[in-house]
Amino acid sequence: MLKGIIFDVDGTLVDSNDAHAESWVDTFAEAGYDVPYSAVRPLIGMGADKLLPKTIGVSSESEEAKKGRS
């Protein structure tokens, strides 16, 4: 019998912002970009459409960004 459900909106029960930032840093590194954690961390919570231009200077609608979606 189901007694309850725990639903966590990002940051409510578990603060995952640091892990999210580290994931972006790792992803950038795999794509050949050296973006420091300190540049990414304050941007967590923004969508990629805001984060990509502020970190690597490309629009989320650019061909380069679209390659990562496939």
PDB file of N, CA, C, O and CB in Angstrom:
ATOM      1  N   MET A   1       0.831  -1.165   0.000  1.00  0.00           N
ATOM      2  CA  MET A   1       0.000   0.000   0.000  1.00  0.00           C
ATOM      3  C   MET A   1       0.888   1.245   0.000  1.00  0.00           C
ATOM      4  O   MET A   1       1.864   1.326   0.746  1.00  0.00           O
ATOM      5  CB  MET A   1      -0.952  -0.011   1.205  1.00  0.00           C
ATOM      6  N   LEU A   2       0.542   2.188  -0.826  1.00  0.00           N
ATOM      7  CA  LEU A   2       1.271   3.444  -0.921  1.00  0.00           C
ATOM      8  C   LEU A   2       0.917   4.329   0.271  1.00  0.00           C
ATOM      9  O   LEU A   2      -0.253   4.634   0.500  1.00  0.00           O
ATOM     10  CB  LEU A   2       0.953   4.166  -2.255  1.00  0.00           C
ATOM     11  N   LYS A   3       1.930   4.735   1.025  1.00  0.00           N
ATOM     12  CA  LYS A   3       1.696   5.557   2.225  1.00  0.00           C
ATOM     13  C   LYS A   3       1.949   7.040   1.956  1.00  0.00           C
ATOM     14  O   LYS A   3       1.443   7.904   2.673  1.00  0.00           O
ATOM     15  CB  LYS A   3       2.593   5.083   3.375  1.00  0.00           C
ATOM     16  N   GLY A   4       2.719   7.322   0.937  1.00  0.00           N
ATOM     17  CA  GLY A   4       3.009   8.720   0.652  1.00  0.00           C
ATOM     18  C   GLY A   4       3.928   8.864  -0.541  1.00  0.00           C
ATOM     19  O   GLY A   4       4.525   7.894  -1.007  1.00  0.00           O
ATOM     20  N   ILE A   5       4.031  10.066  -1.018  1.00  0.00           N
ATOM     21  CA  ILE A   5       4.897  10.383  -2.152  1.00  0.00           C
ATOM     22  C   ILE A   5       5.709  11.616  -1.762  1.00  0.00           C
ATOM     23  O   ILE A   5       5.174  12.575  -1.206  1.00  0.00           O
ATOM     24  CB  ILE A   5       4.063  10.629  -3.478  1.00  0.00           C
ATOM     25  N   ILE A   6       6.985  11.580  -2.057  1.00  0.00           N
ATOM     26  CA  ILE A   6       7.830  12.751  -1.833  1.00  0.00           C
ATOM     27  C   ILE A   6       8.110  13.359  -3.203  1.00  0.00           C
ATOM     28  O   ILE A   6       8.651  12.697  -4.089  1.00  0.00           O
ATOM     29  CB  ILE A   6       9.172  12.375  -1.073  1.00  0.00           C
ATOM     30  N   PHE A   7       7.747  14.589  -3.359  1.00  0.00           N
ATOM     31  CA  PHE A   7       7.979  15.323  -4.603  1.00  0.00           C
ATOM     32  C   PHE A   7       8.900  16.481  -4.272  1.00  0.00           C
ATOM     33  O   PHE A   7       8.544  17.353  -3.480  1.00  0.00           O
ATOM     34  CB  PHE A   7       6.632  15.826  -5.251  1.00  0.00           C
ATOM     35  N   ASP A   8      10.077  16.497  -4.870  1.00  0.00           N
ATOM     36  CA  ASP A   8      11.056  17.543  -4.571  1.00  0.00           C
ATOM     37  C   ASP A   8      11.200  18.462  -5.768  1.00  0.00           C
ATOM     38  O   ASP A   8      11.661  18.038  -6.828  1.00  0.00           O
ATOM     39  CB  ASP A   8      12.424  16.931  -4.190  1.00  0.00           C
ATOM     40  N   VAL A   9      10.810  19.710  -5.607  1.00  0.00           N
ATOM     41  CA  VAL A   9      11.095  20.728  -6.603  1.00  0.00           C
ATOM     42  C   VAL A   9      12.538  21.137  -6.342  1.00  0.00           C
ATOM     43  O   VAL A   9      12.922  21.353  -5.193  1.00  0.00           O
ATOM     44  CB  VAL A   9      10.084  21.965  -6.521  1.00  0.00           C
ATOM     45  N   ASP A  10      13.336  21.246  -7.390  1.00  0.00           N
ATOM     46  CA  ASP A  10      14.768  21.499  -7.258  1.00  0.00           C
ATOM     47  C   ASP A  10      15.059  22.547  -6.197  1.00  0.00           C
ATOM     48  O   ASP A  10      14.617  23.692  -6.296  1.00  0.00           O
ATOM     49  CB  ASP A  10      15.348  21.939  -8.588  1.00  0.00           C
ATOM     50  N   GLY A  11      15.808  22.140  -5.183  1.00  0.00           N
ATOM     51  CA  GLY A  11      16.233  23.039  -4.135  1.00  0.00           C
ATOM     52  C   GLY A  11      15.332  23.091  -2.920  1.00  0.00           C
ATOM     53  O   GLY A  11      15.666  23.753  -1.937  1.00  0.00           O
ATOM     54  N   THR A  12      14.209  22.414  -2.960  1.00  0.00           N
ATOM     55  CA  THR A  12      13.299  22.449  -1.821  1.00  0.00           C
ATOM     56  C   THR A  12      13.773  21.519  -0.712  1.00  0.00           C
ATOM     57  O   THR A  12      13.983  21.954   0.421  1.00  0.00           O
ATOM     58  CB  THR A  12      11.885  22.070  -2.256  1.00  0.00           C
ATOM     59  N   LEU A  13      13.941  20.250  -1.031  1.00  0.00           N
ATOM     60  CA  LEU A  13      14.401  19.275  -0.044  1.00  0.00           C
ATOM     61  C   LEU A  13      15.889  18.986  -0.184  1.00  0.00           C
ATOM     62  O   LEU A  13      16.593  18.806   0.810  1.00  0.00           O
ATOM     63  CB  LEU A  13      13.610  17.982  -0.175  1.00  0.00           C
ATOM     64  N   VAL A  14      16.355  18.943  -1.409  1.00  0.00           N
ATOM     65  CA  VAL A  14      17.751  18.646  -1.688  1.00  0.00           C
ATOM     66  C   VAL A  14      18.305  19.767  -2.554  1.00  0.00           C
ATOM     67  O   VAL A  14      17.785  20.038  -3.637  1.00  0.00           O
ATOM     68  CB  VAL A  14      17.913  17.256  -2.386  1.00  0.00           C
ATOM     69  N   ASP A  15      19.348  20.411  -2.081  1.00  0.00           N
ATOM     70  CA  ASP A  15      19.969  21.481  -2.859  1.00  0.00           C
ATOM     71  C   ASP A  15      20.907  20.854  -3.887  1.00  0.00           C
ATOM     72  O   ASP A  15      22.020  20.443  -3.559  1.00  0.00           O
ATOM     73  CB  ASP A  15      20.739  22.481  -1.933  1.00  0.00           C
ATOM     74  N   SER A  16      20.453  20.789  -5.112  1.00  0.00           N
ATOM     75  CA  SER A  16      21.228  20.149  -6.174  1.00  0.00           C
ATOM     76  C   SER A  16      21.902  21.168  -7.089  1.00  0.00           C
ATOM     77  O   SER A  16      22.423  20.798  -8.141  1.00  0.00           O
ATOM     78  CB  SER A  16      20.333  19.239  -6.994  1.00  0.00           C
ATOM     79  N   ASN A  17      21.900  22.434  -6.710  1.00  0.00           N
ATOM     80  CA  ASN A  17      22.477  23.457  -7.579  1.00  0.00           C
ATOM     81  C   ASN A  17      23.963  23.249  -7.837  1.00  0.00           C
ATOM     82  O   ASN A  17      24.428  23.455  -8.959  1.00  0.00           O
ATOM     83  CB  ASN A  17      22.260  24.817  -6.976  1.00  0.00           C
ATOM     84  N   ASP A  18      24.719  22.841  -6.815  1.00  0.00           N
ATOM     85  CA  ASP A  18      26.153  22.599  -7.015  1.00  0.00           C
ATOM     86  C   ASP A  18      26.375  21.456  -8.003  1.00  0.00           C
ATOM     87  O   ASP A  18      27.232  21.549  -8.882  1.00  0.00           O
ATOM     88  CB  ASP A  18      26.842  22.280  -5.672  1.00  0.00           C
ATOM     89  N   ALA A  19      25.610  20.387  -7.859  1.00  0.00           N
ATOM     90  CA  ALA A  19      25.743  19.251  -8.780  1.00  0.00           C
ATOM     91  C   ALA A  19      25.343  19.654 -10.189  1.00  0.00           C
ATOM     92  O   ALA A  19      25.956  19.215 -11.162  1.00  0.00           O
ATOM     93  CB  ALA A  19      24.885  18.064  -8.308  1.00  0.00           C
ATOM     94  N   HIS A  20      24.327  20.481 -10.300  1.00  0.00           N
ATOM     95  CA  HIS A  20      23.876  20.958 -11.600  1.00  0.00           C
ATOM     96  C   HIS A  20      24.979  21.780 -12.274  1.00  0.00           C
ATOM     97  O   HIS A  20      25.242  21.620 -13.466  1.00  0.00           O
ATOM     98  CB  HIS A  20      22.587  21.798 -11.450  1.00  0.00           C
ATOM     99  N   ALA A  21      25.618  22.657 -11.502  1.00  0.00           N
ATOM    100  CA  ALA A  21      26.710  23.473 -12.036  1.00  0.00           C
ATOM    101  C   ALA A  21      27.891  22.598 -12.455  1.00  0.00           C
ATOM    102  O   ALA A  21      28.481  22.812 -13.514  1.00  0.00           O
ATOM    103  CB  ALA A  21      27.163  24.511 -10.993  1.00  0.00           C
ATOM    104  N   GLU A  22      28.230  21.625 -11.633  1.00  0.00           N
ATOM    105  CA  GLU A  22      29.332  20.713 -11.974  1.00  0.00           C
ATOM    106  C   GLU A  22      29.023  19.943 -13.251  1.00  0.00           C
ATOM    107  O   GLU A  22      29.918  19.684 -14.055  1.00  0.00           O
ATOM    108  CB  GLU A  22      29.600  19.731 -10.817  1.00  0.00           C
ATOM    109  N   SER A  23      27.774  19.580 -13.436  1.00  0.00           N
ATOM    110  CA  SER A  23      27.370  18.883 -14.648  1.00  0.00           C
ATOM    111  C   SER A  23      27.569  19.762 -15.884  1.00  0.00           C
ATOM    112  O   SER A  23      28.044  19.285 -16.915  1.00  0.00           O
ATOM    113  CB  SER A  23      25.909  18.443 -14.543  1.00  0.00           C
ATOM    114  N   TRP A  24      27.211  21.031 -15.784  1.00  0.00           N
ATOM    115  CA  TRP A  24      27.443  21.962 -16.887  1.00  0.00           C
ATOM    116  C   TRP A  24      28.935  22.088 -17.181  1.00  0.00           C
ATOM    117  O   TRP A  24      29.342  22.063 -18.342  1.00  0.00           O
ATOM    118  CB  TRP A  24      26.848  23.341 -16.562  1.00  0.00           C
ATOM    119  N   VAL A  25      29.754  22.223 -16.133  1.00  0.00           N
ATOM    120  CA  VAL A  25      31.204  22.355 -16.320  1.00  0.00           C
ATOM    121  C   VAL A  25      31.753  21.123 -17.039  1.00  0.00           C
ATOM    122  O   VAL A  25      32.555  21.250 -17.964  1.00  0.00           O
ATOM    123  CB  VAL A  25      31.921  22.549 -14.954  1.00  0.00           C
ATOM    124  N   ASP A  26      31.325  19.935 -16.617  1.00  0.00           N
ATOM    125  CA  ASP A  26      31.767  18.687 -17.262  1.00  0.00           C
ATOM    126  C   ASP A  26      31.319  18.634 -18.721  1.00  0.00           C
ATOM    127  O   ASP A  26      32.081  18.222 -19.596  1.00  0.00           O
ATOM    128  CB  ASP A  26      31.220  17.463 -16.501  1.00  0.00           C
ATOM    129  N   THR A  27      30.092  19.050 -18.974  1.00  0.00           N
ATOM    130  CA  THR A  27      29.559  19.035 -20.341  1.00  0.00           C
ATOM    131  C   THR A  27      30.325  20.002 -21.222  1.00  0.00           C
ATOM    132  O   THR A  27      30.671  19.670 -22.356  1.00  0.00           O
ATOM    133  CB  THR A  27      28.064  19.388 -20.347  1.00  0.00           C
ATOM    134  N   PHE A  28      30.592  21.199 -20.713  1.00  0.00           N
ATOM    135  CA  PHE A  28      31.393  22.154 -21.477  1.00  0.00           C
ATOM    136  C   PHE A  28      32.774  21.578 -21.783  1.00  0.00           C
ATOM    137  O   PHE A  28      33.263  21.706 -22.905  1.00  0.00           O
ATOM    138  CB  PHE A  28      31.527  23.479 -20.708  1.00  0.00           C
ATOM    139  N   ALA A  29      33.401  20.950 -20.799  1.00  0.00           N
ATOM    140  CA  ALA A  29      34.737  20.377 -20.997  1.00  0.00           C
ATOM    141  C   ALA A  29      34.717  19.308 -22.087  1.00  0.00           C
ATOM    142  O   ALA A  29      35.625  19.250 -22.916  1.00  0.00           O
ATOM    143  CB  ALA A  29      35.267  19.778 -19.682  1.00  0.00           C
ATOM    144  N   GLU A  30      33.691  18.466 -22.090  1.00  0.00           N
ATOM    145  CA  GLU A  30      33.577  17.433 -23.128  1.00  0.00           C
ATOM    146  C   GLU A  30      33.428  18.045 -24.513  1.00  0.00           C
ATOM    147  O   GLU A  30      33.831  17.444 -25.509  1.00  0.00           O
ATOM    148  CB  GLU A  30      32.390  16.518 -22.840  1.00  0.00           C
ATOM    149  N   ALA A  31      32.845  19.249 -24.574  1.00  0.00           N
ATOM    150  CA  ALA A  31      32.664  19.934 -25.853  1.00  0.00           C
ATOM    151  C   ALA A  31      33.861  20.814 -26.206  1.00  0.00           C
ATOM    152  O   ALA A  31      33.860  21.483 -27.240  1.00  0.00           O
ATOM    153  CB  ALA A  31      31.399  20.777 -25.817  1.00  0.00           C
ATOM    154  N   GLY A  32      34.888  20.813 -25.344  1.00  0.00           N
ATOM    155  CA  GLY A  32      36.102  21.568 -25.630  1.00  0.00           C
ATOM    156  C   GLY A  32      36.151  22.972 -25.056  1.00  0.00           C
ATOM    157  O   GLY A  32      37.019  23.761 -25.430  1.00  0.00           O
ATOM    158  N   TYR A  33      35.236  23.297 -24.155  1.00  0.00           N
ATOM    159  CA  TYR A  33      35.210  24.620 -23.536  1.00  0.00           C
ATOM    160  C   TYR A  33      35.729  24.532 -22.104  1.00  0.00           C
ATOM    161  O   TYR A  33      35.367  23.622 -21.358  1.00  0.00           O
ATOM    162  CB  TYR A  33      33.780  25.211 -23.561  1.00  0.00           C
ATOM    163  N   ASP A  34      36.573  25.479 -21.729  1.00  0.00           N
ATOM    164  CA  ASP A  34      37.084  25.552 -20.363  1.00  0.00           C
ATOM    165  C   ASP A  34      36.308  26.641 -19.626  1.00  0.00           C
ATOM    166  O   ASP A  34      36.712  27.803 -19.605  1.00  0.00           O
ATOM    167  CB  ASP A  34      38.629  25.843 -20.343  1.00  0.00           C
ATOM    168  N   VAL A  35      35.195  26.245 -19.027  1.00  0.00           N
ATOM    169  CA  VAL A  35      34.346  27.190 -18.302  1.00  0.00           C
ATOM    170  C   VAL A  35      34.449  26.855 -16.817  1.00  0.00           C
ATOM    171  O   VAL A  35      34.098  25.748 -16.411  1.00  0.00           O
ATOM    172  CB  VAL A  35      32.850  27.129 -18.802  1.00  0.00           C
ATOM    173  N   PRO A  36      34.925  27.794 -16.004  1.00  0.00           N
ATOM    174  CA  PRO A  36      35.092  27.489 -14.583  1.00  0.00           C
ATOM    175  C   PRO A  36      33.759  27.386 -13.848  1.00  0.00           C
ATOM    176  O   PRO A  36      32.767  28.017 -14.214  1.00  0.00           O
ATOM    177  CB  PRO A  36      35.953  28.547 -13.927  1.00  0.00           C
ATOM    178  N   TYR A  37      33.773  26.585 -12.821  1.00  0.00           N
ATOM    179  CA  TYR A  37      32.604  26.396 -11.961  1.00  0.00           C
ATOM    180  C   TYR A  37      32.090  27.747 -11.455  1.00  0.00           C
ATOM    181  O   TYR A  37      30.882  27.975 -11.392  1.00  0.00           O
ATOM    182  CB  TYR A  37      32.951  25.471 -10.770  1.00  0.00           C
ATOM    183  N   SER A  38      33.008  28.631 -11.098  1.00  0.00           N
ATOM    184  CA  SER A  38      32.623  29.934 -10.543  1.00  0.00           C
ATOM    185  C   SER A  38      31.836  30.784 -11.537  1.00  0.00           C
ATOM    186  O   SER A  38      31.083  31.669 -11.134  1.00  0.00           O
ATOM    187  CB  SER A  38      33.859  30.693 -10.096  1.00  0.00           C
ATOM    188  N   ALA A  39      32.005  30.522 -12.825  1.00  0.00           N
ATOM    189  CA  ALA A  39      31.239  31.250 -13.840  1.00  0.00           C
ATOM    190  C   ALA A  39      29.855  30.640 -14.044  1.00  0.00           C
ATOM    191  O   ALA A  39      28.904  31.341 -14.390  1.00  0.00           O
ATOM    192  CB  ALA A  39      32.000  31.266 -15.166  1.00  0.00           C
ATOM    193  N   VAL A  40      29.751  29.337 -13.830  1.00  0.00           N
ATOM    194  CA  VAL A  40      28.492  28.626 -14.068  1.00  0.00           C
ATOM    195  C   VAL A  40      27.561  28.704 -12.861  1.00  0.00           C
ATOM    196  O   VAL A  40      26.357  28.901 -13.023  1.00  0.00           O
ATOM    197  CB  VAL A  40      28.769  27.164 -14.414  1.00  0.00           C
ATOM    198  N   ARG A  41      28.094  28.554 -11.677  1.00  0.00           N
ATOM    199  CA  ARG A  41      27.273  28.413 -10.469  1.00  0.00           C
ATOM    200  C   ARG A  41      26.243  29.524 -10.286  1.00  0.00           C
ATOM    201  O   ARG A  41      25.099  29.224  -9.946  1.00  0.00           O
ATOM    202  CB  ARG A  41      28.161  28.369  -9.267  1.00  0.00           C
ATOM    203  N   PRO A  42      26.602  30.809 -10.498  1.00  0.00           N
ATOM    204  CA  PRO A  42      25.591  31.857 -10.298  1.00  0.00           C
ATOM    205  C   PRO A  42      24.468  31.831 -11.337  1.00  0.00           C
ATOM    206  O   PRO A  42      23.430  32.464 -11.147  1.00  0.00           O
ATOM    207  CB  PRO A  42      26.255  33.210 -10.325  1.00  0.00           C
ATOM    208  N   LEU A  43      24.673  31.107 -12.420  1.00  0.00           N
ATOM    209  CA  LEU A  43      23.691  31.076 -13.503  1.00  0.00           C
ATOM    210  C   LEU A  43      22.706  29.916 -13.390  1.00  0.00           C
ATOM    211  O   LEU A  43      21.765  29.823 -14.178  1.00  0.00           O
ATOM    212  CB  LEU A  43      24.399  30.999 -14.824  1.00  0.00           C
ATOM    213  N   ILE A  44      22.915  29.039 -12.424  1.00  0.00           N
ATOM    214  CA  ILE A  44      22.013  27.897 -12.258  1.00  0.00           C
ATOM    215  C   ILE A  44      20.625  28.411 -11.904  1.00  0.00           C
ATOM    216  O   ILE A  44      20.452  29.252 -11.022  1.00  0.00           O
ATOM    217  CB  ILE A  44      22.536  26.917 -11.161  1.00  0.00           C
ATOM    218  N   GLY A  45      19.656  27.886 -12.613  1.00  0.00           N
ATOM    219  CA  GLY A  45      18.280  28.358 -12.485  1.00  0.00           C
ATOM    220  C   GLY A  45      17.832  29.046 -13.761  1.00  0.00           C
ATOM    221  O   GLY A  45      16.637  29.161 -14.035  1.00  0.00           O
ATOM    222  N   MET A  46      18.808  29.504 -14.538  1.00  0.00           N
ATOM    223  CA  MET A  46      18.497  30.065 -15.852  1.00  0.00           C
ATOM    224  C   MET A  46      18.360  28.914 -16.830  1.00  0.00           C
ATOM    225  O   MET A  46      18.936  27.845 -16.628  1.00  0.00           O
ATOM    226  CB  MET A  46      19.596  31.080 -16.324  1.00  0.00           C
ATOM    227  N   GLY A  47      17.627  29.125 -17.848  1.00  0.00           N
ATOM    228  CA  GLY A  47      17.547  28.133 -18.908  1.00  0.00           C
ATOM    229  C   GLY A  47      18.806  28.173 -19.752  1.00  0.00           C
ATOM    230  O   GLY A  47      19.589  29.118 -19.669  1.00  0.00           O
ATOM    231  N   ALA A  48      18.996  27.152 -20.557  1.00  0.00           N
ATOM    232  CA  ALA A  48      20.161  27.092 -21.441  1.00  0.00           C
ATOM    233  C   ALA A  48      20.187  28.276 -22.399  1.00  0.00           C
ATOM    234  O   ALA A  48      21.258  28.700 -22.834  1.00  0.00           O
ATOM    235  CB  ALA A  48      20.165  25.779 -22.229  1.00  0.00           C
ATOM    236  N   ASP A  49      19.012  28.814 -22.732  1.00  0.00           N
ATOM    237  CA  ASP A  49      18.959  29.959 -23.636  1.00  0.00           C
ATOM    238  C   ASP A  49      19.635  31.194 -23.045  1.00  0.00           C
ATOM    239  O   ASP A  49      20.041  32.092 -23.782  1.00  0.00           O
ATOM    240  CB  ASP A  49      17.519  30.279 -23.979  1.00  0.00           C
ATOM    241  N   LYS A  50      19.756  31.240 -21.736  1.00  0.00           N
ATOM    242  CA  LYS A  50      20.458  32.340 -21.065  1.00  0.00           C
ATOM    243  C   LYS A  50      21.878  31.922 -20.668  1.00  0.00           C
ATOM    244  O   LYS A  50      22.810  32.722 -20.750  1.00  0.00           O
ATOM    245  CB  LYS A  50      19.672  32.798 -19.817  1.00  0.00           C
ATOM    246  N   LEU A  51      22.035  30.674 -20.241  1.00  0.00           N
ATOM    247  CA  LEU A  51      23.315  30.186 -19.740  1.00  0.00           C
ATOM    248  C   LEU A  51      24.363  30.069 -20.847  1.00  0.00           C
ATOM    249  O   LEU A  51      25.512  30.465 -20.647  1.00  0.00           O
ATOM    250  CB  LEU A  51      23.126  28.839 -19.068  1.00  0.00           C
ATOM    251  N   LEU A  52      23.991  29.538 -21.998  1.00  0.00           N
ATOM    252  CA  LEU A  52      24.965  29.365 -23.082  1.00  0.00           C
ATOM    253  C   LEU A  52      25.569  30.682 -23.562  1.00  0.00           C
ATOM    254  O   LEU A  52      26.790  30.761 -23.699  1.00  0.00           O
ATOM    255  CB  LEU A  52      24.312  28.662 -24.246  1.00  0.00           C
ATOM    256  N   PRO A  53      24.776  31.714 -23.824  1.00  0.00           N
ATOM    257  CA  PRO A  53      25.398  32.976 -24.244  1.00  0.00           C
ATOM    258  C   PRO A  53      26.296  33.591 -23.177  1.00  0.00           C
ATOM    259  O   PRO A  53      27.311  34.206 -23.504  1.00  0.00           O
ATOM    260  CB  PRO A  53      24.331  33.966 -24.622  1.00  0.00           C
ATOM    261  N   LYS A  54      25.934  33.433 -21.904  1.00  0.00           N
ATOM    262  CA  LYS A  54      26.721  34.046 -20.832  1.00  0.00           C
ATOM    263  C   LYS A  54      28.015  33.284 -20.535  1.00  0.00           C
ATOM    264  O   LYS A  54      28.946  33.856 -19.969  1.00  0.00           O
ATOM    265  CB  LYS A  54      25.886  34.133 -19.573  1.00  0.00           C
ATOM    266  N   THR A  55      28.084  32.011 -20.905  1.00  0.00           N
ATOM    267  CA  THR A  55      29.274  31.224 -20.588  1.00  0.00           C
ATOM    268  C   THR A  55      30.188  31.008 -21.788  1.00  0.00           C
ATOM    269  O   THR A  55      31.401  31.187 -21.687  1.00  0.00           O
ATOM    270  CB  THR A  55      28.865  29.893 -20.029  1.00  0.00           C
ATOM    271  N   ILE A  56      29.612  30.626 -22.918  1.00  0.00           N
ATOM    272  CA  ILE A  56      30.455  30.329 -24.077  1.00  0.00           C
ATOM    273  C   ILE A  56      30.138  31.209 -25.281  1.00  0.00           C
ATOM    274  O   ILE A  56      30.746  31.062 -26.341  1.00  0.00           O
ATOM    275  CB  ILE A  56      30.301  28.879 -24.462  1.00  0.00           C
ATOM    276  N   GLY A  57      29.190  32.117 -25.115  1.00  0.00           N
ATOM    277  CA  GLY A  57      28.924  33.098 -26.157  1.00  0.00           C
ATOM    278  C   GLY A  57      28.131  32.594 -27.352  1.00  0.00           C
ATOM    279  O   GLY A  57      28.166  33.213 -28.415  1.00  0.00           O
ATOM    280  N   VAL A  58      27.424  31.496 -27.202  1.00  0.00           N
ATOM    281  CA  VAL A  58      26.600  31.014 -28.318  1.00  0.00           C
ATOM    282  C   VAL A  58      25.131  31.026 -27.929  1.00  0.00           C
ATOM    283  O   VAL A  58      24.772  30.797 -26.774  1.00  0.00           O
ATOM    284  CB  VAL A  58      27.028  29.591 -28.744  1.00  0.00           C
ATOM    285  N   SER A  59      24.308  31.293 -28.900  1.00  0.00           N
ATOM    286  CA  SER A  59      22.864  31.261 -28.701  1.00  0.00           C
ATOM    287  C   SER A  59      22.402  29.821 -28.590  1.00  0.00           C
ATOM    288  O   SER A  59      22.966  28.931 -29.228  1.00  0.00           O
ATOM    289  CB  SER A  59      22.129  31.981 -29.850  1.00  0.00           C
ATOM    290  N   SER A  60      21.382  29.590 -27.786  1.00  0.00           N
ATOM    291  CA  SER A  60      20.834  28.233 -27.671  1.00  0.00           C
ATOM    292  C   SER A  60      20.206  27.784 -28.979  1.00  0.00           C
ATOM    293  O   SER A  60      19.919  26.600 -29.152  1.00  0.00           O
ATOM    294  CB  SER A  60      19.799  28.164 -26.544  1.00  0.00           C
ATOM    295  N   GLU A  61      19.988  28.712 -29.902  1.00  0.00           N
ATOM    296  CA  GLU A  61      19.425  28.373 -31.214  1.00  0.00           C
ATOM    297  C   GLU A  61      20.498  28.222 -32.288  1.00  0.00           C
ATOM    298  O   GLU A  61      20.174  27.982 -33.451  1.00  0.00           O
ATOM    299  CB  GLU A  61      18.429  29.434 -31.639  1.00  0.00           C
ATOM    300  N   SER A  62      21.768  28.359 -31.915  1.00  0.00           N
ATOM    301  CA  SER A  62      22.859  28.215 -32.879  1.00  0.00           C
ATOM    302  C   SER A  62      23.005  26.767 -33.311  1.00  0.00           C
ATOM    303  O   SER A  62      22.537  25.860 -32.622  1.00  0.00           O
ATOM    304  CB  SER A  62      24.178  28.723 -32.284  1.00  0.00           C
ATOM    305  N   GLU A  63      23.643  26.549 -34.433  1.00  0.00           N
ATOM    306  CA  GLU A  63      23.884  25.185 -34.918  1.00  0.00           C
ATOM    307  C   GLU A  63      24.729  24.403 -33.914  1.00  0.00           C
ATOM    308  O   GLU A  63      24.520  23.205 -33.719  1.00  0.00           O
ATOM    309  CB  GLU A  63      24.584  25.214 -36.297  1.00  0.00           C
ATOM    310  N   GLU A  64      25.674  25.080 -33.286  1.00  0.00           N
ATOM    311  CA  GLU A  64      26.541  24.418 -32.300  1.00  0.00           C
ATOM    312  C   GLU A  64      25.722  23.885 -31.116  1.00  0.00           C
ATOM    313  O   GLU A  64      25.920  22.754 -30.673  1.00  0.00           O
ATOM    314  CB  GLU A  64      27.627  25.398 -31.796  1.00  0.00           C
ATOM    315  N   ALA A  65      24.806  24.710 -30.614  1.00  0.00           N
ATOM    316  CA  ALA A  65      23.969  24.269 -29.490  1.00  0.00           C
ATOM    317  C   ALA A  65      23.000  23.168 -29.924  1.00  0.00           C
ATOM    318  O   ALA A  65      22.737  22.238 -29.162  1.00  0.00           O
ATOM    319  CB  ALA A  65      23.184  25.460 -28.907  1.00  0.00           C
ATOM    320  N   LYS A  66      22.483  23.267 -31.117  1.00  0.00           N
ATOM    321  CA  LYS A  66      21.529  22.273 -31.608  1.00  0.00           C
ATOM    322  C   LYS A  66      22.175  20.903 -31.766  1.00  0.00           C
ATOM    323  O   LYS A  66      21.486  19.889 -31.654  1.00  0.00           O
ATOM    324  CB  LYS A  66      20.938  22.721 -32.937  1.00  0.00           C
ATOM    325  N   LYS A  67      23.488  20.843 -32.026  1.00  0.00           N
ATOM    326  CA  LYS A  67      24.183  19.555 -32.156  1.00  0.00           C
ATOM    327  C   LYS A  67      24.054  18.749 -30.886  1.00  0.00           C
ATOM    328  O   LYS A  67      23.963  17.523 -30.953  1.00  0.00           O
ATOM    329  CB  LYS A  67      25.661  19.765 -32.495  1.00  0.00           C
ATOM    330  N   GLY A  68      24.044  19.384 -29.740  1.00  0.00           N
ATOM    331  CA  GLY A  68      23.964  18.717 -28.464  1.00  0.00           C
ATOM    332  C   GLY A  68      22.590  18.149 -28.148  1.00  0.00           C
ATOM    333  O   GLY A  68      22.446  17.350 -27.222  1.00  0.00           O
ATOM    334  N   ARG A  69      21.592  18.549 -28.899  1.00  0.00           N
ATOM    335  CA  ARG A  69      20.230  18.090 -28.638  1.00  0.00           C
ATOM    336  C   ARG A  69      19.920  16.762 -29.307  1.00  0.00           C
ATOM    337  O   ARG A  69      18.962  16.084 -28.937  1.00  0.00           O
ATOM    338  CB  ARG A  69      19.244  19.126 -29.098  1.00  0.00           C
ATOM    339  N   SER A  70      20.718  16.395 -30.280  1.00  0.00           N
ATOM    340  CA  SER A  70      20.394  15.171 -31.023  1.00  0.00           C
ATOM    341  C   SER A  70      20.924  13.925 -30.353  1.00  0.00           C
ATOM    342  O   SER A  70      20.729  12.820 -30.862  1.00  0.00           O
ATOM    343  CB  SER A  70      20.939  15.253 -32.420  1.00  0.00           C
TER     344      SER A  70
END
